Amino acid sequence: MEYRKGYTIKPKEISNTGEITFTDGTNDVAANQAVCEAYGYTYNKETATCNAFKYSTRINENTNISTNIIGGAKNTLERGSDNVLVVGENNLTKGQNRNVFISGVDNEIANGLNNTSILGGKFASAENQGEIVIGGGGFNEALGMAQTSFIQQSNNTTDATQTALLTQYLPITYIQKVANSVIGFEANVIGVNTGVGEGSAGEYGYVQITGAVKFTNGLASSYSQTSTNIVPPGTSGLNISAVMKDITATSFGIAVTGLEETYIQWTASIKLWRNNIQQTI
């Protein structure tokens, strides 16, 4: 842009929030109201800035703005996003989200997820309740192609029937499969006798699972894993087992096997490493 007649400074660049930086040809300088308006822009007296456009975080009108804190440009909170904290740029909550946090750039939390966080990075995709995700930057600017996440599951058993653990102990809630991906996993599973039924309160077992699973485009799966009883069966009084497996056609997670007439409380801390390709497997 050329200098306007009578002025020795001119606009240099416009930020993501619409604020204009001026230059004298060598140094960055601030513009007063007369200079700003001479170039056809709007001067904000409260912030003493010259602006090319009015910045908006594009929060949906049905979102309770008073419960959300947003720092950064081009962050979008869709319908029903409450108690949201976003620090970064171009992040998205898909709606019906409560108590979620995003830090970083180009990250997304899926619709209907609560108590979920993206701690940092870029192109992370949170798809599970209570999940904590770190974005790995992605490939070709696609979401969720490379990331690490942490998920907690739990449940109770009263017999030796294999039982799926629940994500965040929510009914019928498991880990979502990801098409065309390989997911490495490590799970630390602890079962503790509550003292109701056979055995004594405090008897426990601890199983560690490591492995990987490949999901095809149609979500068919193939697992490779090893399971180790960190506390040998019999040492603690509980001879328990656990495995990572399909739970439904679209989900997977930890399934545990306890003991007859023994009331066991289970928790599993699960770490996932995801490599999602754009080609069809």
C-alpha positions as CSV (number, residue, x, y, z in Angstrom):
1,M,0.0,0.0,0.0
2,E,1.2,3.5,-0.9
3,Y,1.5,6.3,1.7
4,R,-1.6,8.5,1.9
5,K,-0.9,12.1,1.0
6,G,0.2,14.0,4.1
7,Y,1.1,10.9,6.1
8,T,4.5,9.3,6.8
9,I,3.3,5.9,8.0
10,K,1.2,3.2,6.3
11,P,-0.4,-0.2,7.1
12,K,2.1,-3.1,7.2
13,E,0.1,-6.2,8.2
14,I,-3.2,-7.3,9.7
15,S,-3.2,-9.8,12.5
16,N,-5.7,-12.7,12.9
17,T,-7.7,-10.6,15.3
18,G,-8.0,-7.7,12.8
19,E,-5.4,-5.4,14.4
20,I,-3.3,-3.4,12.0
21,T,0.4,-2.8,12.4
22,F,1.8,0.4,10.8
23,T,5.3,1.1,9.6
24,D,7.3,4.2,8.7
25,G,9.2,2.2,6.2
26,T,11.7,0.9,8.7
27,N,10.1,0.5,12.1
28,D,6.7,-0.7,13.3
29,V,4.7,2.2,14.8
30,A,1.3,2.8,16.3
31,A,-1.4,4.8,14.5
32,N,-3.6,7.4,16.0
33,Q,-7.3,7.8,15.2
34,A,-6.7,10.3,12.4
35,V,-4.2,8.1,10.6
36,C,-6.3,4.9,11.1
37,E,-9.4,6.5,9.6
38,A,-7.5,8.1,6.8
39,Y,-6.7,4.6,5.5
40,G,-10.3,3.6,5.8
41,Y,-10.1,1.5,9.0
42,T,-11.8,1.7,12.4
43,Y,-10.1,3.1,15.5
44,N,-10.9,1.4,18.8
45,K,-10.6,4.1,21.5
46,E,-10.8,1.6,24.4
47,T,-7.8,-0.5,23.2
48,A,-6.1,2.4,21.2
49,T,-5.8,0.1,18.2
50,C,-6.6,0.4,14.5
51,N,-8.7,-2.5,13.2
52,A,-9.5,-3.8,9.7
53,F,-12.5,-5.8,11.0
54,K,-14.3,-6.6,14.2
55,Y,-12.9,-9.7,15.8
56,S,-15.2,-12.5,16.9
57,T,-14.6,-15.9,18.4
58,R,-17.7,-17.1,16.6
59,I,-19.4,-18.6,19.6
60,N,-22.8,-20.0,18.7
61,E,-25.7,-17.8,20.0
62,N,-27.0,-20.8,22.1
63,T,-23.7,-21.2,23.9
64,N,-23.6,-19.8,27.5
65,I,-20.8,-17.3,26.8
66,S,-20.4,-16.3,30.5
67,T,-19.2,-19.8,31.4
68,N,-16.5,-20.0,28.7
69,I,-13.0,-18.5,28.6
70,I,-11.3,-18.0,25.2
71,G,-7.8,-16.8,24.5
72,G,-6.7,-16.7,20.9
73,A,-8.0,-16.2,17.4
74,K,-10.6,-18.2,15.3
75,N,-11.7,-20.6,18.1
76,T,-15.2,-21.9,17.6
77,L,-17.6,-23.2,20.2
78,E,-20.7,-24.8,18.8
79,R,-24.1,-25.2,20.3
80,G,-24.2,-26.3,23.9
81,S,-20.5,-25.7,24.8
82,D,-20.4,-24.7,28.5
83,N,-17.5,-24.4,31.0
84,V,-15.0,-24.4,28.2
85,L,-11.4,-23.1,28.4
86,V,-9.6,-22.6,25.1
87,V,-6.1,-21.2,24.8
88,G,-4.8,-21.2,21.2
89,E,-5.9,-20.7,17.7
90,N,-8.4,-22.3,15.3
91,N,-9.7,-24.9,17.8
92,L,-13.2,-26.3,17.8
93,T,-15.7,-27.9,20.3
94,K,-18.4,-29.7,18.3
95,G,-21.2,-28.9,20.7
96,Q,-22.9,-30.4,23.8
97,N,-19.5,-30.2,25.6
98,R,-19.1,-29.4,29.3
99,N,-16.0,-28.9,31.4
100,V,-13.5,-29.2,28.5
101,F,-10.1,-27.7,27.9
102,I,-8.1,-27.1,24.7
103,S,-4.6,-25.7,24.4
104,G,-2.8,-25.6,21.0
105,V,-3.7,-25.1,17.4
106,D,-6.2,-26.8,15.0
107,N,-7.6,-29.2,17.6
108,E,-11.1,-30.6,17.9
109,I,-13.2,-32.1,20.7
110,A,-16.1,-34.3,19.3
111,N,-19.8,-33.6,20.0
112,G,-21.2,-34.7,23.3
113,L,-17.9,-35.2,25.2
114,N,-17.5,-33.9,28.7
115,N,-14.5,-33.6,31.1
116,T,-12.2,-34.0,28.2
117,S,-8.9,-32.1,27.5
118,I,-6.4,-31.5,24.7
119,L,-3.3,-30.5,26.5
120,G,-1.3,-29.2,23.6
121,G,0.1,-29.8,20.1
122,K,-1.7,-29.5,16.8
123,F,-4.4,-31.4,14.9
124,A,-5.5,-33.5,17.9
125,S,-8.9,-35.1,17.9
126,A,-10.6,-36.0,21.2
127,E,-13.2,-38.7,20.7
128,N,-13.7,-40.3,24.1
129,Q,-15.3,-39.2,27.4
130,G,-12.7,-37.9,29.9
131,E,-9.9,-38.4,27.4
132,I,-6.6,-36.4,27.6
133,V,-4.9,-35.9,24.3
134,I,-1.6,-34.5,23.0
135,G,-1.6,-33.7,19.2
136,G,1.3,-34.8,17.1
137,G,0.9,-32.3,14.3
138,G,-0.8,-34.6,11.8
139,F,-0.1,-35.3,8.2
140,N,-1.5,-33.2,5.3
141,E,-3.2,-31.1,8.0
142,A,-5.7,-33.8,8.8
143,L,-7.1,-34.3,12.3
144,G,-6.0,-37.1,14.6
145,M,-3.4,-38.6,12.3
146,A,-0.7,-38.7,15.0
147,Q,-1.4,-38.3,18.6
148,T,-1.1,-39.7,22.2
149,S,-4.0,-40.0,24.6
150,F,-4.9,-41.3,28.0
151,I,-8.2,-42.9,29.1
152,Q,-9.5,-44.2,32.4
153,Q,-11.8,-47.2,32.6
154,S,-13.5,-49.0,35.5
155,N,-16.2,-51.5,36.5
156,N,-17.1,-54.2,39.1
157,T,-17.4,-57.9,38.9
158,T,-19.0,-60.5,41.2
159,D,-18.1,-63.7,39.3
160,A,-15.7,-65.2,36.7
161,T,-17.6,-63.9,33.7
162,Q,-15.4,-61.8,31.4
163,T,-16.6,-58.2,31.8
164,A,-15.9,-55.0,29.8
165,L,-14.6,-52.0,31.7
166,L,-16.5,-48.7,31.1
167,T,-14.9,-45.5,30.1
168,Q,-15.3,-43.0,33.0
169,Y,-17.7,-45.6,34.5
170,L,-20.4,-44.4,32.1
171,P,-23.0,-47.0,31.0
172,I,-22.3,-48.7,27.6
173,T,-19.3,-46.3,27.0
174,Y,-16.1,-47.7,25.6
175,I,-13.1,-46.5,23.5
176,Q,-14.0,-45.5,19.9
177,K,-12.3,-47.4,17.1
178,V,-10.5,-45.4,14.4
179,A,-10.7,-46.5,10.8
180,N,-7.4,-47.0,8.9
181,S,-5.2,-46.8,11.9
182,V,-2.7,-48.7,14.0
183,I,-3.0,-47.9,17.8
184,G,-0.4,-49.0,20.2
185,F,-1.5,-49.4,23.8
186,E,-0.4,-49.9,27.3
187,A,-2.8,-50.6,30.1
188,N,-2.3,-51.0,33.8
189,V,-5.2,-52.9,35.3
190,I,-5.8,-53.3,39.1
191,G,-8.6,-55.4,40.7
192,V,-9.2,-55.1,44.4
193,N,-11.4,-57.3,46.5
194,T,-14.0,-55.2,48.3
195,G,-14.5,-57.9,51.0
196,V,-18.1,-58.7,50.0
197,G,-18.4,-62.4,49.2
198,E,-15.3,-64.7,49.1
199,G,-11.9,-63.5,50.2
200,S,-10.8,-60.5,52.3
201,A,-11.0,-56.8,51.5
202,G,-7.7,-55.5,50.1
203,E,-6.6,-58.6,48.3
204,Y,-5.6,-57.5,44.8
205,G,-4.2,-58.3,41.4
206,Y,-2.3,-56.1,39.0
207,V,-2.1,-56.9,35.3
208,Q,-0.1,-54.9,32.7
209,I,-1.0,-55.2,29.0
210,T,1.1,-54.0,26.1
211,G,0.4,-54.3,22.4
212,A,-1.1,-52.9,19.3
213,V,-4.3,-53.1,17.2
214,K,-4.9,-52.4,13.5
215,F,-8.4,-51.2,12.4
216,T,-9.4,-51.5,8.8
217,N,-11.6,-49.1,6.9
218,G,-14.6,-51.2,8.0
219,L,-13.3,-51.2,11.6
220,A,-12.4,-54.9,11.6
221,S,-9.6,-55.4,14.0
222,S,-6.4,-57.5,14.6
223,Y,-4.6,-57.5,18.0
224,S,-1.1,-58.3,19.0
225,Q,-0.5,-58.1,22.8
226,T,1.1,-59.5,25.8
227,S,-0.2,-59.7,29.4
228,T,1.9,-59.8,32.5
229,N,0.7,-60.4,36.1
230,I,2.9,-57.8,37.9
231,V,1.6,-59.4,41.2
232,P,1.8,-63.2,40.6
233,P,-1.5,-65.0,41.0
234,G,-1.8,-66.4,44.5
235,T,0.5,-63.8,46.0
236,S,-2.3,-61.4,46.7
237,G,-5.1,-63.8,46.8
238,L,-6.6,-62.8,43.4
239,N,-5.9,-64.9,40.3
240,I,-7.3,-62.3,37.8
241,S,-6.7,-61.6,34.1
242,A,-7.3,-58.8,31.6
243,V,-7.1,-58.3,27.8
244,M,-7.6,-55.5,25.2
245,K,-10.4,-56.5,22.8
246,D,-13.3,-55.4,20.6
247,I,-16.4,-54.6,22.8
248,T,-18.8,-53.6,20.0
249,A,-18.5,-53.3,16.3
250,T,-17.3,-49.7,16.7
251,S,-15.6,-49.8,20.1
252,F,-12.8,-51.5,22.0
253,G,-11.3,-51.5,25.5
254,I,-10.2,-53.6,28.5
255,A,-12.2,-56.8,29.4
256,V,-11.4,-58.4,32.8
257,T,-12.1,-61.8,34.4
258,G,-12.4,-62.0,38.2
259,L,-13.3,-64.9,40.6
260,E,-16.5,-66.7,41.5
261,E,-18.5,-65.1,44.4
262,T,-15.8,-62.4,44.8
263,Y,-16.7,-58.8,44.5
264,I,-13.9,-57.0,42.7
265,Q,-13.5,-53.3,42.0
266,W,-11.5,-52.6,38.8
267,T,-9.6,-49.7,37.3
268,A,-7.6,-49.5,34.1
269,S,-5.2,-46.6,33.2
270,I,-4.8,-46.8,29.4
271,K,-2.3,-45.0,27.2
272,L,-2.8,-45.0,23.4
273,W,-0.4,-44.1,20.6
274,R,-2.2,-43.5,17.3
275,N,-1.0,-43.6,13.7
276,N,-3.9,-43.0,11.4
277,I,-3.3,-43.1,7.6
278,Q,-5.4,-41.5,4.9
279,Q,-5.1,-44.6,2.6
280,T,-7.6,-47.4,3.0
281,I,-6.5,-50.5,4.9
